Amino acid sequence: MTTSLTCLSPAKLNLFLHVTGRRPDGRHNLQTIFQLLDWGDEMTFKRQDTPGCFLDTVFEGVSPEHNLILRAARLLLPTTHSLGGVRITIKKNIPLGGGLGGGSSNAATTLLALNHLLGLGHTEETLANMGLELGADVPVFVQGRSAWGEGTGEILTPMTLAESWFVILRPGCHVSTADIFSAPELTRNTPPITMSAASKGGVHNDLQAVVEKRHPEVRNALKLLGKSAPAMMSGSGACVFAQVDTQARAKAIAAKVPEALSPVVARGINQRPPFIAEYD
């Protein structure tokens, strides 16, 4: 029997993000490319006899009822008390409010890990639908593949992207996704494009100008990184990135960045790494 799983909860980048319209319910239609990374949070799940989910890490400013890891666990655990419970530890590398999908990735990793660890037998599709209750980005992490995203981000077409390296800067400010999407100056009418058109360039992040106006730290990080390579914000920010061809170039760019911006060099991957299991 599997007793524990060690997992990478990968970060993602939005290689572009177009807001193509606003729905009657207030949500937005988007087009984007989700690029998974070989860098993220490290999560460990251990079976225990005591029913329930226990999280060893406390997230400052995040109450238990809003913690996506615990919310994901509760979607699976209420009917499985006879199977015992799980204790979760996490080493956080992905900043909160950074636009790298940390919370969504943690939630998806929790769904996948508990499904495997407790032998629940849910399909990937079922878990993705559960994840959609937690956030629009959760399904792409459940599927664990880089993808073209539409709708609110939940309509996914897997993509095989060319291997690239990324320099990611973490300005250290928290950006509220809800505040940015509700901003009156946000452009919401970018014409839809095709996947082939996006691959030719000319794409952008519609949220970036709004965030730059409200968070000078993001504007300054973009300006600094843009001196070395074309730079863009990921998601609703605050993290920014540049895409380059080689690890050597990525490291050279990162070496010139002040430590206060917490530069990261990461490789783009098309599929999340497998879990590492321990057995009794």
Secondary structure as UniProt FT lines:
FT   STRAND          2..22
FT   TURN            24..25
FT   STRAND          28..48
FT   STRAND          52..55
FT   TURN            60..61
FT   HELIX           64..66
FT   HELIX           68..76
FT   TURN            78..79
FT   HELIX           81..83
FT   STRAND          85..91
FT   TURN            96..97
FT   HELIX           102..117
FT   TURN            118..119
FT   HELIX           124..132
FT   TURN            133..134
FT   TURN            136..137
FT   HELIX           138..143
FT   STRAND          147..151
FT   TURN            152..154
FT   STRAND          155..158
FT   STRAND          165..169
FT   HELIX           177..181
FT   TURN            184..185
FT   HELIX           195..199
FT   TURN            206..207
FT   HELIX           208..214
FT   HELIX           216..226
FT   TURN            227..228
FT   STRAND          231..233
FT   TURN            235..236
FT   STRAND          240..244
FT   HELIX           247..255
FT   HELIX           259..261
FT   STRAND          264..269
FT   STRAND          276..279
//
